[in-house]
Amino acid sequence: MATKTTAKDTAAQMETFAADAQKTMTDTVEKMTKGFEEASSFGQENLDAMVKSGEIAAKVAEGFSTEVSTFTKKSFEEGVAAAKDMASSKTMTELFEKQSAFAQTMFDGWMKQATKINEMMVSSAKDVTAPMGERMTAAQSAMKSMTA
């Protein structure tokens, strides 16, 4: 009788052990699957952020192109007008005065344009890097939650 009880106890313990092992295995597989899904989702979000940054960069490049071409056209037109004005000079003194005034105007225009382009670059750099910066913040949060 004692052997029968021991055999039943052993069988019950084995069943409990098998059930616990199965539950642990199921939990582990579920956690791994969830981890893979999160990693895949995170990777997709990173790709989306890169695409968004690229789109912003393309718009920025278009803005720079427009700005530079507009300034170049304006400078050329001003140069032609100044050349015509200088050609109408009656004396060398008048020519030098017109040329000096034109040079000063062009220099001031170039400095103003350089400042404008610099401001556009700084602003654009922030806009272009923002999506990836958000992903870096998300990565830091994910790392913190994994270590917590």
ZIZI-V613350 format. One record per residue. N is the residue number from 1. RES is the residue in one letter. SS is DSSP state (hx for helix, st for strand, lp for the rest). OMEGA is omega in whole degrees, 0 to 359 (none if undefined). BURIAL is 1 if it has 16 or more other ideal C-beta (glycine too) atoms within 10 Angstrom, else 0. Layout:
((N	RES	SS	OMEGA	BURIAL) (N	RES	SS	OMEGA	BURIAL))
//
This chain:
((1	M	lp	179	0) (2	A	hx	180	0) (3	T	hx	179	0) (4	K	hx	179	0) (5	T	hx	179	0) (6	T	hx	179	0) (7	A	hx	178	0) (8	K	hx	179	0) (9	D	hx	180	0) (10	T	hx	179	0) (11	A	hx	179	0) (12	A	hx	178	0) (13	Q	hx	179	0) (14	M	hx	178	0) (15	E	hx	178	0) (16	T	hx	179	0) (17	F	hx	180	0) (18	A	hx	180	0) (19	A	hx	178	0) (20	D	hx	179	0) (21	A	hx	179	0) (22	Q	hx	180	0) (23	K	hx	179	0) (24	T	hx	180	0) (25	M	hx	179	0) (26	T	hx	178	0) (27	D	hx	181	0) (28	T	hx	179	0) (29	V	hx	178	0) (30	E	hx	178	0) (31	K	hx	179	0) (32	M	hx	179	0) (33	T	hx	178	0) (34	K	hx	179	0) (35	G	hx	178	0) (36	F	hx	179	0) (37	E	hx	179	0) (38	E	hx	179	0) (39	A	hx	178	0) (40	S	hx	178	0) (41	S	hx	179	0) (42	F	hx	178	0) (43	G	hx	178	0) (44	Q	hx	178	0) (45	E	hx	176	0) (46	N	hx	179	1) (47	L	hx	178	0) (48	D	hx	179	0) (49	A	hx	178	1) (50	M	hx	178	0) (51	V	hx	179	0) (52	K	hx	177	1) (53	S	hx	178	1) (54	G	hx	178	0) (55	E	hx	178	0) (56	I	hx	180	1) (57	A	hx	178	0) (58	A	hx	178	0) (59	K	hx	178	0) (60	V	hx	180	1) (61	A	hx	178	0) (62	E	hx	178	0) (63	G	hx	177	0) (64	F	hx	181	0) (65	S	hx	179	0) (66	T	hx	181	0) (67	E	hx	182	0) (68	V	hx	181	0) (69	S	hx	177	0) (70	T	hx	180	0) (71	F	hx	180	1) (72	T	hx	179	0) (73	K	hx	180	0) (74	K	hx	180	0) (75	S	hx	179	0) (76	F	hx	180	0) (77	E	hx	177	0) (78	E	hx	178	0) (79	G	hx	178	0) (80	V	hx	179	0) (81	A	hx	180	0) (82	A	hx	179	1) (83	A	hx	177	0) (84	K	hx	180	0) (85	D	hx	180	0) (86	M	hx	180	1) (87	A	hx	180	0) (88	S	lp	181	0) (89	S	lp	180	0) (90	K	lp	181	0) (91	T	lp	177	0) (92	M	hx	179	0) (93	T	hx	179	0) (94	E	hx	178	0) (95	L	hx	180	0) (96	F	hx	178	0) (97	E	hx	179	0) (98	K	hx	180	1) (99	Q	hx	179	0) (100	S	hx	179	0) (101	A	hx	179	0) (102	F	hx	180	1) (103	A	hx	179	0) (104	Q	hx	179	0) (105	T	hx	180	0) (106	M	hx	179	0) (107	F	hx	179	0) (108	D	hx	178	0) (109	G	hx	179	0) (110	W	hx	180	0) (111	M	hx	178	0) (112	K	hx	180	0) (113	Q	hx	179	1) (114	A	hx	178	0) (115	T	hx	180	0) (116	K	hx	179	0) (117	I	hx	179	0) (118	N	hx	179	0) (119	E	hx	177	0) (120	M	hx	181	0) (121	M	hx	180	0) (122	V	hx	180	0) (123	S	hx	181	0) (124	S	hx	180	1) (125	A	hx	178	0) (126	K	hx	181	0) (127	D	hx	183	0) (128	V	hx	183	1) (129	T	hx	183	0) (130	A	hx	181	0) (131	P	hx	180	1) (132	M	hx	176	0) (133	G	hx	177	0) (134	E	hx	179	0) (135	R	hx	177	1) (136	M	hx	177	0) (137	T	hx	178	0) (138	A	hx	179	0) (139	A	hx	178	0) (140	Q	hx	179	0) (141	S	hx	179	0) (142	A	hx	179	0) (143	M	hx	179	0) (144	K	hx	181	0) (145	S	hx	179	0) (146	M	hx	182	0) (147	T	hx	182	0) (148	A	lp	none	0))
//
